[in-house]
Amino acid sequence: MMKQISLMITSVALTFAMNICAQQSPWDKADAIVQSLDPVTFPDKTYIITDFGAVGDGKTLCKEPFEKAITICSDNGGGKITVPAGTYYMNGPLVFKSNVNVHLEKGAILDFSTNESDYLPAVITRWEGTELFNYSPLIYAYHVQNIALTGEGTVNGNGSKKFSPWNNIQTVEQEMLRKMGRTNVPVYRRVFGEGYKLRPGFIEPFGCANVRIEGVTIIDSPFWVIHPIFCSNVIVRNVTVDSHNYNNDGCDPESCRNVLIEGCTFSTGDDAIAIKSGRDNDAWRIGQPTENVVIRNCSFRSKINGVCIGSEIAGGVRNIFIENITIPKSSNAIYFKSNLDRGAYIQDVYVRNVQADTVRTALIRFEPNYKGERSAFHPTLFNSFLIENVTCKQSNECGIYMAGFAERPLQNIVLKNVTIGKVPTPYCFQNGENIRFQSVKINGKKLDEKPTPKELVKLRVL
């Protein structure tokens, strides 16, 4: 009898221990982040945009009807503004107010103007990680809550017709803004917009709580595509991005908390995902990291990088969970980058179940010495990464690239069940502590669990 009781106690203790271990899985935290998100719902009130004077003929000016509908909807406690099939010419930005869902029915197109004066007066935003007043994003929200852009319709930024070529003539203004950030020029004095050529973003909620973008197709962006800044509770779900201009990142959550990106298909001219938190002094002034981000069940075809953290991460990035991703085409599939101007940290990053086809540069890349102004020596802390169940048919340059500094080595990185079919250089590794390979197989050969230093090859800077 005593033996049976002892066995029962042992069994219960073992079960309890197993449950404790299960609860300690980092992916439990990812589930908790998703479960904590507000689904962003709205009162059961519907407004039809054509009742406010909007005409879907591709010619009638529709900015004012949208402004009227959004104001009335918000003032009455919120609801849904339905946009029927048709092409609606937006002679200026679509600006959200609280508790409004703009719902694009199948066949509805918001066709945005290419006249830069339509996006004045300038509004506060961030441009490549530095705050300023610039042309309004095409779809904008400022310190509001409970907003959504949903449906099966399309938003067309027409970026290739006017704004995208500004990339070739922006250098002086870009450097001017960066200097303002470095020298702590007050934001109210950083006025660009009219007379300048810094491209506007496409979709930018700024300082908003409870944002949902779902179902829509986004094409031909002037600059970064979906760019939430200082936001909390952001859901980007089942969105298609097909935009191939300069710097057309698919989604760049910047200094945001509690973000879910799922079920999306991005085909982009730059990074599919680029998680950011601001540039150098300007980010340190605010000190808001990007944290608690879940990216799952997506397909990313990008000209540059698939899933990227950086390089503007001076506010810090932590608690990032990426799973079930296919990357048919990219330069680097999984890329973590910073530079000596940034400081801060990238830590507690978990990646699993990624399938890449052919990458031009590297499957997995850690690079704390990315291009920058080199104004000081502020190396970024790269700490605590678990990357598992990742496959790639071919990399044209390097399989795994890991390049820390002697003064600040990469720390606590585990690569597990990683397979690369064919690559000229299996891996490069310098300056790391507690770096482990578990079941890493490249060119048909299993690598040692503890990688030894390998000469760094020169990869393309992207």
KALIN-V983163 format. One record per backbone hydrogen bond with DSSP energy under -0.5 kcal/mol. CO is the residue of the C=O (numbers start at 1). NH is the residue of the N-H. If there is no record, write none. Layout:
BEGIN
co-><CO	CO>
nh-><NH	NH>
END
This chain:
BEGIN
co-><1	2	3	4	5	6	7	8	9	10	11	12	13	14	15	16	17	18	19	20	21	22	25	25	26	26	27	28	29	30	31	32	33	34	43	45	47	47	48	49	49	50	55	56	60	62	63	64	65	66	67	68	69	70	71	72	73	74	79	80	80	81	82	82	83	86	86	87	87	88	88	89	89	90	90	93	94	94	97	99	100	100	101	101	102	102	103	103	104	104	105	107	108	109	109	110	110	111	114	115	116	117	118	119	123	125	126	127	129	130	132	132	133	134	138	139	140	141	144	145	146	146	147	148	149	150	153	154	155	155	156	158	158	159	159	163	164	165	166	167	170	171	172	173	174	175	176	177	178	179	180	181	186	187	189	190	190	193	197	201	202	202	203	204	205	205	206	208	209	210	211	212	213	214	216	217	218	219	220	224	225	225	226	228	229	231	232	233	234	235	235	236	237	239	239	240	241	242	243	245	247	248	249	250	251	253	254	256	257	258	259	260	261	262	264	265	266	267	268	270	271	272	273	275	276	278	278	279	279	280	280	281	282	283	287	289	290	291	292	293	294	295	296	298	299	299	300	300	301	304	304	305	306	306	307	308	309	311	312	312	313	316	317	318	319	320	321	322	323	324	325	326	327	328	329	330	331	331	332	333	334	335	336	338	339	339	340	344	345	346	347	348	349	350	351	352	353	354	354	355	356	357	357	358	359	361	362	363	364	365	365	366	367	367	376	378	380	381	381	382	383	384	384	385	386	387	388	389	390	391	392	393	394	395	397	398	399	399	400	400	401	402	403	408	410	411	412	413	414	414	415	416	417	418	419	420	420	422	424	425	426	428	429	430	431	433	434	434	436	437	438	439	439	440	441	442	445	449	449	454	457	460>
nh-><5	6	7	8	9	10	11	12	13	14	15	16	17	18	19	20	21	22	23	24	24	25	28	29	29	30	31	32	33	34	35	36	37	37	45	80	49	82	51	52	54	53	57	87	89	66	67	68	69	70	71	72	73	74	75	76	78	77	101	47	82	103	49	84	105	88	109	58	89	90	111	62	91	92	113	95	96	140	100	79	102	148	81	103	104	150	83	105	152	153	108	86	154	88	111	112	156	90	116	118	119	120	93	136	134	132	128	130	279	127	125	134	192	123	94	204	96	206	209	99	99	100	212	102	214	104	217	110	157	219	112	161	162	162	164	166	167	168	169	170	174	175	176	177	178	179	180	181	182	183	185	184	189	190	191	133	192	196	199	138	139	204	227	141	207	229	143	232	146	147	235	149	237	151	240	155	242	157	159	202	203	227	252	254	207	257	210	211	260	213	237	262	215	241	265	218	267	220	269	248	249	270	225	226	274	276	230	291	233	234	294	236	296	238	299	241	301	243	303	304	250	251	308	310	255	280	314	282	283	283	284	285	286	287	289	291	318	258	259	321	261	323	263	326	266	301	302	329	268	331	332	272	273	308	335	275	337	313	277	278	316	290	347	292	293	350	295	352	297	298	355	300	357	358	302	360	361	362	306	307	365	309	367	370	342	343	378	381	317	383	319	320	386	322	388	324	325	356	391	327	393	393	394	330	396	398	333	334	401	336	367	403	338	370	378	343	382	346	383	411	348	348	349	414	351	416	353	354	419	356	421	422	359	424	425	363	363	364	402	428	366	430	368	405	433	384	385	436	387	416	438	389	390	441	392	443	444	395	426	399	400	402	454	404	410	412	413	436	415	439	417	418	441	447	420	445	442	437	451	429	459	462>
END
